[in-house]
Every structure is written in C-alpha cells, then in structure tokens.
Amino acid sequence: MKKQTRFGFQVAWELHKNKMQQGEFAARAGLSQSAISLIISNERKRADPATLKAICQAWPSYDARVRCIVKHLQDELHRAGFDPDATIDLIPKRLKNAGERQRVLSELSARALLDDDIYALLADLLNLVNKIPAAQPEQPGIAADPHGPDYHTK
C-alpha cells in the first residue's frame, strides 16, 4: 500500500470535517470525483498547480485553505529531501500581538536573506497565497443557533 501524501491526507480530513462527499467537493472545485480520489489515495503523488488552486479555493473556510497549502508545501519539502517537520515550522499560528508578528516576520526575513531555498519557498508561498481570494469573515447566522428560531403553531 502506498503511503498517503500529507496533502492527500489533509484533503480527506477536510472532507470528513466538513461532512462532504468526494463528488460534492469535486463539483465545488470544478474537478472530477476521480481526481479527488486519486489525490487522497496517492495514485497522483503531486497535484498540478491548477488542481491545487481549485482544491484550495473550494474549501468553505480560510483555515482549511491554509491547512491544505501547508500540507502541500510539506510534501514538496519531503520530495526535495528535507524533513518537513524539522525544516520549517509551517503550522499556522494566529498571532494577534503585533510585536510577536514582527518578531516572526523578522526571523523569516533574516533566514530568507541567508538561504536562497528559504527565500524561494517564501516567495512561492506568497505568490500562491496572493492567488487565493480572501475568505469572508464567518458570520454567525441562523445555523449558529442549534435550536433555530422559535416555532409556534396557531
């Protein structure tokens, strides 16, 4: 049995988390169900850029999009011979403190200045992220109320 890619595993996990079937998600992404199945099963080891973009844009949340991009990048690091878990910390963190954000960006900038591969990775990541439309903030609606609106009979 072939080892599943991180990206394939993440796609499967997001489908489960979002309670979606492969066919339903494929329709959202403008892909065939078999294309999604091939990615999940590792029959297609690497998604081409158009497929990657379609998959990442089809998720209902920004966080799901980021998680899939991160897993794809980890697969690329692995293909290049690096240990993706030790090479770079790609787990997205919500840094609300401006000072902490500045520190992280400064550290990344310093590393990118010293290492052409890190610079190329960050430039590619920025290019990919810029191509993904910004997600709208999730608004609680009627679905947020587990009981729904009051129902009265006459």
N, CA, C and O atoms as a GROMACS GRO file, in nm:
protein
  616
    1MET      N    1   0.084  -0.118   0.000
    1MET     CA    2   0.000   0.000   0.000
    1MET      C    3   0.088   0.125   0.000
    1MET      O    4   0.184   0.133   0.076
    2LYS      N    5   0.056   0.221  -0.085
    2LYS     CA    6   0.134   0.343  -0.094
    2LYS      C    7   0.106   0.433   0.025
    2LYS      O    8  -0.006   0.441   0.075
    3LYS      N    9   0.213   0.501   0.068
    3LYS     CA   10   0.197   0.595   0.178
    3LYS      C   11   0.124   0.719   0.126
    3LYS      O   12   0.159   0.774   0.022
    4GLN      N   13   0.024   0.760   0.199
    4GLN     CA   14  -0.054   0.876   0.160
    4GLN      C   15   0.027   1.003   0.178
    4GLN      O   16   0.101   1.017   0.276
    5THR      N   17   0.015   1.096   0.084
    5THR     CA   18   0.083   1.224   0.099
    5THR      C   19   0.015   1.304   0.209
    5THR      O   20  -0.100   1.277   0.245
    6ARG      N   21   0.087   1.401   0.263
    6ARG     CA   22   0.028   1.488   0.364
    6ARG      C   23  -0.091   1.563   0.304
    6ARG      O   24  -0.195   1.581   0.368
    7PHE      N   25  -0.073   1.608   0.179
    7PHE     CA   26  -0.180   1.681   0.112
    7PHE      C   27  -0.303   1.592   0.093
    7PHE      O   28  -0.415   1.636   0.119
    8GLY      N   29  -0.282   1.469   0.047
    8GLY     CA   30  -0.394   1.376   0.029
    8GLY      C   31  -0.465   1.347   0.159
    8GLY      O   32  -0.588   1.342   0.164
    9PHE      N   33  -0.388   1.328   0.265
    9PHE     CA   34  -0.447   1.305   0.396
    9PHE      C   35  -0.528   1.426   0.440
    9PHE      O   36  -0.638   1.412   0.493
   10GLN      N   37  -0.472   1.547   0.417
   10GLN     CA   38  -0.543   1.669   0.459
   10GLN      C   39  -0.673   1.687   0.383
   10GLN      O   40  -0.773   1.727   0.441
   11VAL      N   41  -0.672   1.658   0.254
   11VAL     CA   42  -0.795   1.667   0.174
   11VAL      C   43  -0.900   1.572   0.232
   11VAL      O   44  -1.015   1.610   0.250
   12ALA      N   45  -0.859   1.449   0.262
   12ALA     CA   46  -0.953   1.352   0.321
   12ALA      C   47  -1.005   1.400   0.456
   12ALA      O   48  -1.124   1.388   0.486
   13TRP      N   49  -0.915   1.456   0.539
   13TRP     CA   50  -0.954   1.504   0.671
   13TRP      C   51  -1.052   1.620   0.659
   13TRP      O   52  -1.151   1.626   0.732
   14GLU      N   53  -1.024   1.714   0.567
   14GLU     CA   54  -1.113   1.829   0.548
   14GLU      C   55  -1.250   1.783   0.497
   14GLU      O   56  -1.352   1.839   0.536
   15LEU      N   57  -1.252   1.684   0.410
   15LEU     CA   58  -1.381   1.631   0.363
   15LEU      C   59  -1.460   1.577   0.482
   15LEU      O   60  -1.579   1.605   0.496
   16HIS      N   61  -1.392   1.499   0.566
   16HIS     CA   62  -1.459   1.442   0.684
   16HIS      C   63  -1.507   1.553   0.777
   16HIS      O   64  -1.622   1.552   0.823
   17LYS      N   65  -1.419   1.650   0.804
   17LYS     CA   66  -1.452   1.759   0.896
   17LYS      C   67  -1.571   1.840   0.846
   17LYS      O   68  -1.656   1.883   0.924
   18ASN      N   69  -1.576   1.862   0.715
   18ASN     CA   70  -1.683   1.942   0.655
   18ASN      C   71  -1.804   1.859   0.613
   18ASN      O   72  -1.898   1.911   0.553
   19LYS      N   73  -1.799   1.729   0.647
   19LYS     CA   74  -1.910   1.636   0.616
   19LYS      C   75  -1.947   1.642   0.468
   19LYS      O   76  -2.064   1.655   0.432
   20MET      N   77  -1.845   1.633   0.383
   20MET     CA   78  -1.864   1.637   0.238
   20MET      C   79  -1.823   1.504   0.176
   20MET      O   80  -1.730   1.438   0.224
   21GLN      N   81  -1.891   1.467   0.072
   21GLN     CA   82  -1.853   1.351  -0.008
   21GLN      C   83  -1.755   1.399  -0.116
   21GLN      O   84  -1.753   1.517  -0.151
   22GLN      N   85  -1.673   1.308  -0.167
   22GLN     CA   86  -1.577   1.344  -0.270
   22GLN      C   87  -1.645   1.408  -0.392
   22GLN      O   88  -1.596   1.507  -0.445
   23GLY      N   89  -1.757   1.352  -0.435
   23GLY     CA   90  -1.827   1.406  -0.552
   23GLY      C   91  -1.878   1.546  -0.530
   23GLY      O   92  -1.870   1.631  -0.619
   24GLU      N   93  -1.931   1.571  -0.412
   24GLU     CA   94  -1.982   1.705  -0.378
   24GLU      C   95  -1.868   1.807  -0.378
   24GLU      O   96  -1.882   1.916  -0.432
   25PHE      N   97  -1.755   1.769  -0.316
   25PHE     CA   98  -1.642   1.860  -0.312
   25PHE      C   99  -1.584   1.881  -0.452
   25PHE      O  100  -1.547   1.992  -0.489
   26ALA      N  101  -1.575   1.773  -0.528
   26ALA     CA  102  -1.522   1.784  -0.664
   26ALA      C  103  -1.604   1.883  -0.747
   26ALA      O  104  -1.547   1.961  -0.824
   27ALA      N  105  -1.736   1.880  -0.731
   27ALA     CA  106  -1.821   1.973  -0.803
   27ALA      C  107  -1.791   2.118  -0.761
   27ALA      O  108  -1.786   2.207  -0.845
   28ARG      N  109  -1.772   2.140  -0.631
   28ARG     CA  110  -1.736   2.274  -0.581
   28ARG      C  111  -1.605   2.321  -0.641
   28ARG      O  112  -1.588   2.439  -0.672
   29ALA      N  113  -1.511   2.228  -0.656
   29ALA     CA  114  -1.377   2.261  -0.705
   29ALA      C  115  -1.369   2.264  -0.857
   29ALA      O  116  -1.269   2.309  -0.914
   30GLY      N  117  -1.474   2.217  -0.924
   30GLY     CA  118  -1.470   2.210  -1.070
   30GLY      C  119  -1.381   2.098  -1.121
   30GLY      O  120  -1.324   2.107  -1.230
   31LEU      N  121  -1.370   1.993  -1.040
   31LEU     CA  122  -1.287   1.878  -1.075
   31LEU      C  123  -1.374   1.753  -1.081
   31LEU      O  124  -1.491   1.757  -1.043
   32SER      N  125  -1.317   1.644  -1.127
   32SER     CA  126  -1.390   1.518  -1.126
   32SER      C  127  -1.372   1.451  -0.990
   32SER      O  128  -1.275   1.476  -0.919
   33GLN      N  129  -1.466   1.366  -0.956
   33GLN     CA  130  -1.457   1.291  -0.831
   33GLN      C  131  -1.334   1.201  -0.835
   33GLN      O  132  -1.268   1.181  -0.733
   34SER      N  133  -1.302   1.147  -0.952
   34SER     CA  134  -1.186   1.058  -0.961
   34SER      C  135  -1.055   1.135  -0.936
   34SER      O  136  -0.961   1.078  -0.882
   35ALA      N  137  -1.049   1.263  -0.974
   35ALA     CA  138  -0.928   1.343  -0.946
   35ALA      C  139  -0.908   1.357  -0.796
   35ALA      O  140  -0.795   1.346  -0.747
   36ILE      N  141  -1.016   1.381  -0.723
   36ILE     CA  142  -1.006   1.392  -0.577
   36ILE      C  143  -0.965   1.258  -0.518
   36ILE      O  144  -0.880   1.252  -0.429
   37SER      N  145  -1.025   1.152  -0.567
   37SER     CA  146  -0.993   1.018  -0.519
   37SER      C  147  -0.847   0.983  -0.543
   37SER      O  148  -0.782   0.923  -0.456
   38LEU      N  149  -0.793   1.019  -0.659
   38LEU     CA  150  -0.653   0.990  -0.690
   38LEU      C  151  -0.559   1.064  -0.596
   38LEU      O  152  -0.455   1.010  -0.556
   39ILE      N  153  -0.593   1.187  -0.560
   39ILE     CA  154  -0.509   1.264  -0.469
   39ILE      C  155  -0.513   1.204  -0.329
   39ILE      O  156  -0.410   1.191  -0.264
   40ILE      N  157  -0.632   1.166  -0.284
   40ILE     CA  158  -0.645   1.108  -0.150
   40ILE      C  159  -0.574   0.974  -0.141
   40ILE      O  160  -0.508   0.945  -0.041
   41SER      N  161  -0.586   0.892  -0.244
   41SER     CA  162  -0.529   0.757  -0.241
   41SER      C  163  -0.381   0.753  -0.276
   41SER      O  164  -0.319   0.646  -0.269
   42ASN      N  165  -0.323   0.866  -0.313
   42ASN     CA  166  -0.183   0.878  -0.350
   42ASN      C  167  -0.153   0.816  -0.486
   42ASN      O  168  -0.037   0.788  -0.517
   43GLU      N  169  -0.254   0.793  -0.568
   43GLU     CA  170  -0.230   0.748  -0.705
   43GLU      C  171  -0.174   0.864  -0.786
   43GLU      O  172  -0.100   0.844  -0.883
   44ARG      N  173  -0.208   0.984  -0.747
   44ARG     CA  174  -0.149   1.105  -0.806
   44ARG      C  175  -0.067   1.169  -0.696
   44ARG      O  176  -0.121   1.231  -0.604
   45LYS      N  177   0.065   1.153  -0.706
   45LYS     CA  178   0.153   1.198  -0.599
   45LYS      C  179   0.161   1.350  -0.587
   45LYS      O  180   0.187   1.402  -0.479
   46ARG      N  181   0.138   1.419  -0.696
   46ARG     CA  182   0.157   1.564  -0.694
   46ARG      C  183   0.044   1.628  -0.774
   46ARG      O  184   0.021   1.594  -0.890
   47ALA      N  185  -0.025   1.721  -0.711
   47ALA     CA  186  -0.131   1.794  -0.780
   47ALA      C  187  -0.068   1.902  -0.867
   47ALA      O  188   0.023   1.973  -0.824
   48ASP      N  189  -0.117   1.914  -0.990
   48ASP     CA  190  -0.065   2.021  -1.075
   48ASP      C  191  -0.117   2.155  -1.019
   48ASP      O  192  -0.213   2.156  -0.943
   49PRO      N  193  -0.054   2.267  -1.057
   49PRO     CA  194  -0.092   2.396  -0.998
   49PRO      C  195  -0.241   2.430  -1.012
   49PRO      O  196  -0.300   2.484  -0.919
   50ALA      N  197  -0.302   2.400  -1.127
   50ALA     CA  198  -0.443   2.432  -1.145
   50ALA      C  199  -0.531   2.350  -1.051
   50ALA      O  200  -0.628   2.401  -0.996
   51THR      N  201  -0.496   2.223  -1.032
   51THR     CA  202  -0.573   2.137  -0.940
   51THR      C  203  -0.554   2.183  -0.796
   51THR      O  204  -0.651   2.189  -0.720
   52LEU      N  205  -0.431   2.215  -0.760
   52LEU     CA  206  -0.404   2.265  -0.625
   52LEU      C  207  -0.484   2.392  -0.598
   52LEU      O  208  -0.546   2.405  -0.492
   53LYS      N  209  -0.485   2.483  -0.692
   53LYS     CA  210  -0.560   2.608  -0.676
   53LYS      C  211  -0.709   2.580  -0.662
   53LYS      O  212  -0.775   2.637  -0.575
   54ALA      N  213  -0.763   2.491  -0.747
   54ALA     CA  214  -0.905   2.459  -0.742
   54ALA      C  215  -0.943   2.398  -0.608
   54ALA      O  216  -1.046   2.433  -0.549
   55ILE      N  217  -0.860   2.306  -0.559
   55ILE     CA  218  -0.889   2.241  -0.430
   55ILE      C  219  -0.883   2.343  -0.317
   55ILE      O  220  -0.972   2.347  -0.232
   56CYS      N  221  -0.780   2.423  -0.315
   56CYS     CA  222  -0.764   2.519  -0.205
   56CYS      C  223  -0.874   2.625  -0.205
   56CYS      O  224  -0.917   2.668  -0.099
   57GLN      N  225  -0.920   2.666  -0.322
   57GLN     CA  226  -1.025   2.767  -0.328
   57GLN      C  227  -1.164   2.712  -0.297
   57GLN      O  228  -1.255   2.788  -0.265
   58ALA      N  229  -1.180   2.581  -0.306
   58ALA     CA  230  -1.314   2.522  -0.288
   58ALA      C  231  -1.354   2.502  -0.143
   58ALA      O  232  -1.472   2.481  -0.114
   59TRP      N  233  -1.259   2.509  -0.051
   59TRP     CA  234  -1.295   2.490   0.090
   59TRP      C  235  -1.376   2.607   0.140
   59TRP      O  236  -1.353   2.721   0.099
   60PRO      N  237  -1.473   2.581   0.228
   60PRO     CA  238  -1.558   2.689   0.277
   60PRO      C  239  -1.489   2.784   0.376
   60PRO      O  240  -1.541   2.892   0.403
   61SER      N  241  -1.374   2.746   0.429
   61SER     CA  242  -1.309   2.835   0.526
   61SER      C  243  -1.165   2.864   0.486
   61SER      O  244  -1.098   2.784   0.421
   62TYR      N  245  -1.120   2.982   0.525
   62TYR     CA  246  -0.982   3.023   0.500
   62TYR      C  247  -0.885   2.927   0.569
   62TYR      O  248  -0.783   2.890   0.512
   63ASP      N  249  -0.917   2.886   0.692
   63ASP     CA  250  -0.828   2.797   0.766
   63ASP      C  251  -0.806   2.665   0.693
   63ASP      O  252  -0.694   2.614   0.690
   64ALA      N  253  -0.911   2.610   0.633
   64ALA     CA  254  -0.898   2.485   0.557
   64ALA      C  255  -0.806   2.506   0.436
   64ALA      O  256  -0.726   2.419   0.402
   65ARG      N  257  -0.818   2.622   0.372
   65ARG     CA  258  -0.732   2.654   0.258
   65ARG      C  259  -0.586   2.657   0.300
   65ARG      O  260  -0.500   2.599   0.233
   66VAL      N  261  -0.559   2.724   0.412
   66VAL     CA  262  -0.421   2.734   0.461
   66VAL      C  263  -0.368   2.596   0.500
   66VAL      O  264  -0.255   2.562   0.466
   67ARG      N  265  -0.448   2.516   0.569
   67ARG     CA  266  -0.403   2.383   0.609
   67ARG      C  267  -0.364   2.299   0.488
   67ARG      O  268  -0.264   2.228   0.491
   68CYS      N  269  -0.442   2.308   0.380
   68CYS     CA  270  -0.410   2.230   0.260
   68CYS      C  271  -0.283   2.280   0.192
   68CYS      O  272  -0.202   2.200   0.147
   69ILE      N  273  -0.265   2.412   0.185
   69ILE     CA  274  -0.144   2.467   0.125
   69ILE      C  275  -0.021   2.425   0.207
   69ILE      O  276   0.081   2.387   0.150
   70VAL      N  277  -0.032   2.430   0.339
   70VAL     CA  278   0.079   2.392   0.425
   70VAL      C  279   0.115   2.246   0.402
   70VAL      O  280   0.234   2.213   0.391
   71LYS      N  281   0.018   2.158   0.394
   71LYS     CA  282   0.047   2.016   0.372
   71LYS      C  283   0.110   1.993   0.235
   71LYS      O  284   0.198   1.909   0.221
   72HIS      N  285   0.065   2.067   0.135
   72HIS     CA  286   0.127   2.057   0.003
   72HIS      C  287   0.274   2.100   0.010
   72HIS      O  288   0.361   2.033  -0.046
   73LEU      N  289   0.301   2.211   0.079
   73LEU     CA  290   0.439   2.258   0.094
   73LEU      C  291   0.524   2.156   0.169
   73LEU      O  292   0.641   2.136   0.135
   74GLN      N  293   0.469   2.093   0.270
   74GLN     CA  294   0.544   1.990   0.342
   74GLN      C  295   0.577   1.873   0.251
   74GLN      O  296   0.686   1.817   0.259
   75ASP      N  297   0.483   1.834   0.164
   75ASP     CA  298   0.512   1.728   0.066
   75ASP      C  299   0.625   1.769  -0.027
   75ASP      O  300   0.712   1.688  -0.059
   76GLU      N  301   0.624   1.895  -0.070
   76GLU     CA  302   0.730   1.944  -0.160
   76GLU      C  303   0.865   1.943  -0.088
   76GLU      O  304   0.966   1.907  -0.149
   77LEU      N  305   0.869   1.982   0.038
   77LEU     CA  306   0.993   1.976   0.115
   77LEU      C  307   1.044   1.832   0.124
   77LEU      O  308   1.163   1.807   0.111
   78HIS      N  309   0.951   1.738   0.147
   78HIS     CA  310   0.988   1.598   0.156
   78HIS      C  311   1.045   1.548   0.023
   78HIS      O  312   1.145   1.477   0.022
   79ARG      N  313   0.982   1.586  -0.089
   79ARG     CA  314   1.030   1.546  -0.221
   79ARG      C  315   1.171   1.602  -0.248
   79ARG      O  316   1.250   1.541  -0.320
   80ALA      N  317   1.201   1.718  -0.189
   80ALA     CA  318   1.332   1.781  -0.209
   80ALA      C  319   1.438   1.721  -0.116
   80ALA      O  320   1.554   1.762  -0.121
   81GLY      N  321   1.400   1.626  -0.031
   81GLY     CA  322   1.495   1.559   0.056
   81GLY      C  323   1.508   1.617   0.195
   81GLY      O  324   1.596   1.577   0.271
   82PHE      N  325   1.420   1.711   0.229
   82PHE     CA  326   1.423   1.771   0.362
   82PHE      C  327   1.323   1.701   0.453
   82PHE      O  328   1.228   1.638   0.406
   83ASP      N  329   1.345   1.713   0.583
   83ASP     CA  330   1.247   1.665   0.680
   83ASP      C  331   1.149   1.780   0.702
   83ASP      O  332   1.184   1.878   0.767
   84PRO      N  333   1.026   1.770   0.648
   84PRO     CA  334   0.934   1.882   0.657
   84PRO      C  335   0.896   1.920   0.799
   84PRO      O  336   0.860   2.034   0.826
   85ASP      N  337   0.902   1.824   0.890
   85ASP     CA  338   0.865   1.854   1.027
   85ASP      C  339   0.976   1.926   1.102
   85ASP      O  340   0.949   1.995   1.200
   86ALA      N  341   1.100   1.911   1.057
   86ALA     CA  342   1.213   1.974   1.125
   86ALA      C  343   1.269   2.094   1.048
   86ALA      O  344   1.339   2.178   1.105
   87THR      N  345   1.239   2.102   0.919
   87THR     CA  346   1.297   2.206   0.835
   87THR      C  347   1.241   2.343   0.866
   87THR      O  348   1.317   2.439   0.885
   88ILE      N  349   1.111   2.353   0.872
   88ILE     CA  350   1.047   2.483   0.894
   88ILE      C  351   0.913   2.457   0.962
   88ILE      O  352   0.843   2.362   0.928
   89ASP      N  353   0.878   2.540   1.055
   89ASP     CA  354   0.751   2.527   1.126
   89ASP      C  355   0.642   2.590   1.041
   89ASP      O  356   0.634   2.712   1.030
   90LEU      N  357   0.559   2.506   0.980
   90LEU     CA  358   0.455   2.556   0.891
   90LEU      C  359   0.316   2.550   0.952
   90LEU      O  360   0.217   2.566   0.881
   91ILE      N  361   0.309   2.528   1.081
   91ILE     CA  362   0.178   2.524   1.145
   91ILE      C  363   0.130   2.667   1.161
   91ILE      O  364   0.193   2.746   1.232
   92PRO      N  365   0.019   2.703   1.096
   92PRO     CA  366  -0.024   2.843   1.107
   92PRO      C  367  -0.064   2.877   1.250
   92PRO      O  368  -0.134   2.802   1.318
   93LYS      N  369  -0.017   2.990   1.294
   93LYS     CA  370  -0.050   3.037   1.428
   93LYS      C  371  -0.121   3.170   1.414
   93LYS      O  372  -0.089   3.251   1.327
   94ARG      N  373  -0.214   3.191   1.498
   94ARG     CA  374  -0.285   3.319   1.499
   94ARG      C  375  -0.213   3.410   1.597
   94ARG      O  376  -0.235   3.404   1.718
   95LEU      N  377  -0.127   3.494   1.542
   95LEU     CA  378  -0.051   3.587   1.625
   95LEU      C  379  -0.124   3.721   1.627
   95LEU      O  380  -0.124   3.795   1.529
   96LYS      N  381  -0.186   3.750   1.739
   96LYS     CA  382  -0.263   3.874   1.750
   96LYS      C  383  -0.175   3.988   1.799
   96LYS      O  384  -0.206   4.105   1.775
   97ASN      N  385  -0.068   3.956   1.867
   97ASN     CA  386   0.021   4.057   1.922
   97ASN      C  387   0.112   4.108   1.810
   97ASN      O  388   0.185   4.031   1.748
   98ALA      N  389   0.108   4.239   1.785
   98ALA     CA  390   0.186   4.298   1.676
   98ALA      C  391   0.336   4.276   1.696
   98ALA      O  392   0.408   4.253   1.598
   99GLY      N  393   0.383   4.282   1.820
   99GLY     CA  394   0.525   4.259   1.847
   99GLY      C  395   0.568   4.118   1.811
   99GLY      O  396   0.676   4.098   1.757
  100GLU      N  397   0.483   4.020   1.841
  100GLU     CA  398   0.514   3.880   1.810
  100GLU      C  399   0.513   3.860   1.658
  100GLU      O  400   0.598   3.788   1.605
  101ARG      N  401   0.419   3.921   1.590
  101ARG     CA  402   0.416   3.912   1.443
  101ARG      C  403   0.544   3.970   1.384
  101ARG      O  404   0.603   3.913   1.292
  102GLN      N  405   0.586   4.086   1.436
  102GLN     CA  406   0.708   4.149   1.386
  102GLN      C  407   0.829   4.060   1.409
  102GLN      O  408   0.915   4.049   1.322
  103ARG      N  409   0.836   3.997   1.527
  103ARG     CA  410   0.948   3.908   1.557
  103ARG      C  411   0.953   3.792   1.459
  103ARG      O  412   1.059   3.758   1.407
  104VAL      N  413   0.837   3.729   1.435
  104VAL     CA  414   0.831   3.614   1.343
  104VAL      C  415   0.870   3.657   1.202
  104VAL      O  416   0.947   3.588   1.135
  105LEU      N  417   0.816   3.769   1.155
  105LEU     CA  418   0.849   3.817   1.021
  105LEU      C  419   0.997   3.853   1.009
  105LEU      O  420   1.060   3.828   0.906
  106SER      N  421   1.054   3.913   1.114
  106SER     CA  422   1.197   3.947   1.112
  106SER      C  423   1.282   3.821   1.104
  106SER      O  424   1.380   3.816   1.030
  107GLU      N  425   1.245   3.718   1.181
  107GLU     CA  426   1.320   3.593   1.179
  107GLU      C  427   1.312   3.528   1.041
  107GLU      O  428   1.413   3.481   0.989
  108LEU      N  429   1.192   3.526   0.983
  108LEU     CA  430   1.178   3.469   0.849
  108LEU      C  431   1.258   3.548   0.746
  108LEU      O  432   1.323   3.490   0.659
  109SER      N  433   1.254   3.679   0.757
  109SER     CA  434   1.329   3.764   0.663
  109SER      C  435   1.478   3.737   0.675
  109SER      O  436   1.547   3.726   0.574
  110ALA      N  437   1.527   3.728   0.797
  110ALA     CA  438   1.670   3.703   0.818
  110ALA      C  439   1.711   3.568   0.760
  110ALA      O  440   1.817   3.556   0.697
  111ARG      N  441   1.628   3.468   0.780
  111ARG     CA  442   1.660   3.334   0.726
  111ARG      C  443   1.655   3.336   0.574
  111ARG      O  444   1.737   3.271   0.508
  112ALA      N  445   1.558   3.410   0.518
  112ALA     CA  446   1.544   3.417   0.372
  112ALA      C  447   1.663   3.489   0.309
  112ALA      O  448   1.705   3.455   0.198
  113LEU      N  449   1.718   3.589   0.378
  113LEU     CA  450   1.835   3.661   0.325
  113LEU      C  451   1.958   3.571   0.319
  113LEU      O  452   2.043   3.587   0.231
  114LEU      N  453   1.966   3.476   0.411
  114LEU     CA  454   2.083   3.388   0.418
  114LEU      C  455   2.070   3.261   0.335
  114LEU      O  456   2.170   3.196   0.304
  115ASP      N  457   1.948   3.224   0.298
  115ASP     CA  458   1.927   3.095   0.232
  115ASP      C  459   1.837   3.113   0.111
  115ASP      O  460   1.720   3.150   0.124
  116ASP      N  461   1.892   3.087  -0.008
  116ASP     CA  462   1.815   3.103  -0.132
  116ASP      C  463   1.693   3.012  -0.137
  116ASP      O  464   1.589   3.051  -0.190
  117ASP      N  465   1.705   2.891  -0.081
  117ASP     CA  466   1.591   2.799  -0.083
  117ASP      C  467   1.476   2.850   0.003
  117ASP      O  468   1.360   2.838  -0.036
  118ILE      N  469   1.507   2.905   0.119
  118ILE     CA  470   1.402   2.960   0.205
  118ILE      C  471   1.338   3.081   0.138
  118ILE      O  472   1.216   3.097   0.140
  119TYR      N  473   1.422   3.164   0.077
  119TYR     CA  474   1.367   3.279   0.004
  119TYR      C  475   1.272   3.232  -0.107
  119TYR      O  476   1.162   3.285  -0.120
  120ALA      N  477   1.314   3.133  -0.185
  120ALA     CA  478   1.230   3.082  -0.294
  120ALA      C  479   1.100   3.024  -0.240
  120ALA      O  480   0.993   3.045  -0.297
  121LEU      N  481   1.110   2.950  -0.129
  121LEU     CA  482   0.990   2.892  -0.069
  121LEU      C  483   0.893   3.000  -0.023
  121LEU      O  484   0.773   2.992  -0.049
  122LEU      N  485   0.944   3.102   0.045
  122LEU     CA  486   0.859   3.211   0.093
  122LEU      C  487   0.800   3.290  -0.024
  122LEU      O  488   0.683   3.329  -0.019
  123ALA      N  489   0.879   3.313  -0.128
  123ALA     CA  490   0.829   3.385  -0.245
  123ALA      C  491   0.718   3.305  -0.313
  123ALA      O  492   0.616   3.362  -0.353
  124ASP      N  493   0.737   3.173  -0.326
  124ASP     CA  494   0.633   3.088  -0.387
  124ASP      C  495   0.508   3.084  -0.300
  124ASP      O  496   0.396   3.088  -0.352
  125LEU      N  497   0.528   3.077  -0.169
  125LEU     CA  498   0.413   3.076  -0.078
  125LEU      C  499   0.335   3.206  -0.090
  125LEU      O  500   0.212   3.204  -0.097
  126LEU      N  501   0.405   3.319  -0.091
  126LEU     CA  502   0.338   3.448  -0.106
  126LEU      C  503   0.263   3.457  -0.238
  126LEU      O  504   0.150   3.507  -0.242
  127ASN      N  505   0.323   3.409  -0.344
  127ASN     CA  506   0.259   3.410  -0.474
  127ASN      C  507   0.132   3.325  -0.472
  127ASN      O  508   0.029   3.366  -0.525
  128LEU      N  509   0.140   3.207  -0.411
  128LEU     CA  510   0.024   3.118  -0.403
  128LEU      C  511  -0.087   3.178  -0.317
  128LEU      O  512  -0.204   3.174  -0.354
  129VAL      N  513  -0.050   3.232  -0.202
  129VAL     CA  514  -0.149   3.292  -0.112
  129VAL      C  515  -0.217   3.411  -0.178
  129VAL      O  516  -0.337   3.431  -0.161
  130ASN      N  517  -0.141   3.490  -0.254
  130ASN     CA  518  -0.200   3.606  -0.322
  130ASN      C  519  -0.301   3.566  -0.429
  130ASN      O  520  -0.386   3.647  -0.466
  131LYS      N  521  -0.293   3.443  -0.478
  131LYS     CA  522  -0.386   3.397  -0.581
  131LYS      C  523  -0.518   3.348  -0.522
  131LYS      O  524  -0.617   3.333  -0.595
  132ILE      N  525  -0.521   3.322  -0.393
  132ILE     CA  526  -0.641   3.271  -0.328
  132ILE      C  527  -0.724   3.390  -0.281
  132ILE      O  528  -0.675   3.474  -0.207
  133PRO      N  529  -0.850   3.395  -0.324
  133PRO     CA  530  -0.933   3.508  -0.277
  133PRO      C  531  -0.947   3.504  -0.125
  133PRO      O  532  -0.957   3.398  -0.064
  134ALA      N  533  -0.948   3.621  -0.067
  134ALA     CA  534  -0.963   3.630   0.079
  134ALA      C  535  -1.100   3.578   0.119
  134ALA      O  536  -1.201   3.609   0.056
  135ALA      N  537  -1.102   3.500   0.222
  135ALA     CA  538  -1.229   3.447   0.273
  135ALA      C  539  -1.302   3.557   0.348
  135ALA      O  540  -1.240   3.641   0.413
  136GLN      N  541  -1.430   3.555   0.337
  136GLN     CA  542  -1.511   3.649   0.412
  136GLN      C  543  -1.517   3.602   0.556
  136GLN      O  544  -1.521   3.482   0.581
  137PRO      N  545  -1.518   3.695   0.651
  137PRO     CA  546  -1.528   3.652   0.791
  137PRO      C  547  -1.656   3.572   0.810
  137PRO      O  548  -1.763   3.606   0.759
  138GLU      N  549  -1.642   3.465   0.885
  138GLU     CA  550  -1.759   3.382   0.908
  138GLU      C  551  -1.855   3.455   1.001
  138GLU      O  552  -1.818   3.499   1.109
  139GLN      N  553  -1.978   3.467   0.955
  139GLN     CA  554  -2.082   3.537   1.030
  139GLN      C  555  -2.175   3.434   1.094
  139GLN      O  556  -2.226   3.346   1.024
  140PRO      N  557  -2.196   3.444   1.223
  140PRO     CA  558  -2.294   3.352   1.279
  140PRO      C  559  -2.432   3.387   1.225
  140PRO      O  560  -2.469   3.504   1.218
  141GLY      N  561  -2.503   3.288   1.189
  141GLY     CA  562  -2.637   3.310   1.135
  141GLY      C  563  -2.735   3.220   1.205
  141GLY      O  564  -2.713   3.179   1.320
  142ILE      N  565  -2.841   3.189   1.137
  142ILE     CA  566  -2.943   3.105   1.197
  142ILE      C  567  -2.888   2.967   1.228
  142ILE      O  568  -2.932   2.901   1.323
  143ALA      N  569  -2.789   2.923   1.148
  143ALA     CA  570  -2.730   2.792   1.172
  143ALA      C  571  -2.649   2.790   1.301
  143ALA      O  572  -2.624   2.683   1.356
  144ALA      N  573  -2.606   2.907   1.350
  144ALA     CA  574  -2.529   2.912   1.474
  144ALA      C  575  -2.615   2.880   1.595
  144ALA      O  576  -2.563   2.836   1.698
  145ASP      N  577  -2.744   2.900   1.584
  145ASP     CA  578  -2.835   2.868   1.693
  145ASP      C  579  -2.875   2.722   1.676
  145ASP      O  580  -2.946   2.689   1.581
  146PRO      N  581  -2.832   2.634   1.767
  146PRO     CA  582  -2.860   2.492   1.747
  146PRO      C  583  -3.008   2.459   1.748
  146PRO      O  584  -3.050   2.354   1.699
  147HIS      N  585  -3.088   2.548   1.802
  147HIS     CA  586  -3.230   2.519   1.810
  147HIS      C  587  -3.310   2.590   1.702
  147HIS      O  588  -3.428   2.560   1.684
  148GLY      N  589  -3.248   2.683   1.631
  148GLY     CA  590  -3.317   2.757   1.528
  148GLY      C  591  -3.416   2.856   1.589
  148GLY      O  592  -3.424   2.871   1.711
  149PRO      N  593  -3.491   2.922   1.502
  149PRO     CA  594  -3.586   3.020   1.554
  149PRO      C  595  -3.703   2.950   1.625
  149PRO      O  596  -3.731   2.833   1.602
  150ASP      N  597  -3.767   3.026   1.712
  150ASP     CA  598  -3.884   2.971   1.782
  150ASP      C  599  -3.992   2.937   1.678
  150ASP      O  600  -4.013   3.010   1.581
  151TYR      N  601  -4.057   2.826   1.701
  151TYR     CA  602  -4.162   2.782   1.611
  151TYR      C  603  -4.291   2.775   1.692
  151TYR      O  604  -4.297   2.710   1.796
  152HIS      N  605  -4.394   2.842   1.642
  152HIS     CA  606  -4.522   2.845   1.712
  152HIS      C  607  -4.632   2.803   1.615
  152HIS      O  608  -4.630   2.837   1.497
  153THR      N  609  -4.727   2.730   1.667
  153THR     CA  610  -4.845   2.696   1.586
  153THR      C  611  -4.961   2.781   1.633
  153THR      O  612  -4.965   2.824   1.748
  154LYS      N  613  -5.053   2.803   1.546
  154LYS     CA  614  -5.170   2.883   1.582
  154LYS      C  615  -5.278   2.797   1.642
  154LYS      O  616  -5.384   2.848   1.678
   0.00000   0.00000   0.00000
